[in-house]
Amino acid sequence: MITVDLADTSVRALNDRLHKLQPETNERAWHVINPKGAHALACGLTIPIEVIIEGHAGYYCAGMNKEATVIVNGHAGQGVAENIMSGEVRVKGNASQAAGASGHGGLLVIEGDASARCGISMKGVDIVVGGSVGHMSAFMAQAGSLVVCGDAGASLGDSLYEARLYVQGSVESLGADCVEKKMTPHHIAKLERLLARAGIKTDARRFRRYGSARRLYNFHVDHADAY
Amino acid sequence: MCGIVGLFLKNPDLRPSLGRHIKVMLIGMTDRGPDSAGIAVYHQPVERNSCKLTAFHADPHHHWREIGGQLAEALAAEVDVEVKGNHAVIKVAAPDSGARAWLKKNHPDVRIMGYGELMEVYKDMGLPADVVARYGVDAMEGSHAIGHTRMATESAVTTEHSHPFTAAPDMCLVHNGSLSNHNNLRKWLRHHGHDFETDNDSEVAARYFAHRMGEGATLAEALEAGLSDLDGFYTFTMGTRDGFAVLRDGIACKPAVLAETDDWVAMASEFRSLANLPGVDQAAIWEPKPAVVYTWSLQ
């Protein structure tokens, strides 16, 4: 385990070291202490290493992550794991707005709550939230799954494309073109696998599924009110 | 973009260290606002029926003492002047309205940054670190303080456009965001007898809340009313004589983090500014919800 203390190292120096690692490196376990809410921690990683951040992270932590595992032992600021391509990002506390924004792949787990716009424009990432999500979550989500074990705020899945949304608790309101869909055994099995990957124990059968009604894909004058 | 911070001490034992903590919090928001910085601090109450004004003049060698002498003579009241940078704290053994009216009439080039029994307001151009050093924020004791770091996007970098804004005795407001209906609101407030000193939308918000409280609303009720009357983006932090409040608009695109322990409540645009507070590791830390009024008051 390599420890980097941000009390005496800059974020740029930390990210530089992580970026220079070669695929065959033996330096695969990293421990970052004293993050104190610094931005852009462990961004742009491209090889399967593990980085544990001991404390609260600022904005865009683990952005653009590829193959690496990044664990935040605290809360995360805005845009955690934005544009994640693969690998896993796990926040033990809460996440601020736009968690997993535009994520293409991989897994983002937020064990606490995520605030507004969680999974905005997600393009294939799987996001599992142990608590609740704020308003406008999964806005224009294109692919992937958003699992919410608590409640979802207003306008869930507004202008949604093909992402799948699973919510265990209440939904304050659905956004334009987002509708409840049938939870089939196929979806229950998929959700069970996702919850298992996220390490969250709850009964997949208690979730409701939401998805796109596919009425906004092309402009149709009869649907003008829904835009 | 702007950074805002606020620290409200619940435990009076911490009051000697207020300035030290708010200084670190304000400097922590330098990236969000390197152009100018401001701070309102609540401390050193004047005696009953007295007031203190924080006044500003662009000339750092302004003839404050002479003004103090004239003011004392005009009001037949004791006046004490303390000069700090291009600010002066003027303590007057008379109500604030007379002192303010006299200054406005006889020294229109002097701007009153804040007034009341407790609150002092310092705002100036430059990096937050330079501003806090210039005004000796480090050594300030007190019960609560609110600060702002500004990155100007649409109006000039001047002391006048810096926050906090004040609109009533011992009341101040800092704002991150922009209001879209400030012209109409300004008109409405003018109609109700409020004078404006700048074209700044945040001043409109400060005067709006002052107006509501003047009508008898509590701090929480005034903010609640603001949710329907103020249109735009905002995270507000407000201070009153014995109160502290935070409000975000319903869309909540301007950031805010709250942290609370048994000893203090702190607000900042980003966690970075809270990271060095004593006992922050044990604090409850959360993001204030959209359109929810948060208030605290001194016991």
Interface residues (C-beta under 8 A of the other chain):
Chain A: K36 G37 A38 H56 G58 Y59 H75 G77 Q78 G93 N94 S96 Q97 S115 A116 G134 H135
Chain B: A252 C253 P255 V257 E270 F271 R272 S273 L274 A275 N276 I285 W286 E287 K289 P290
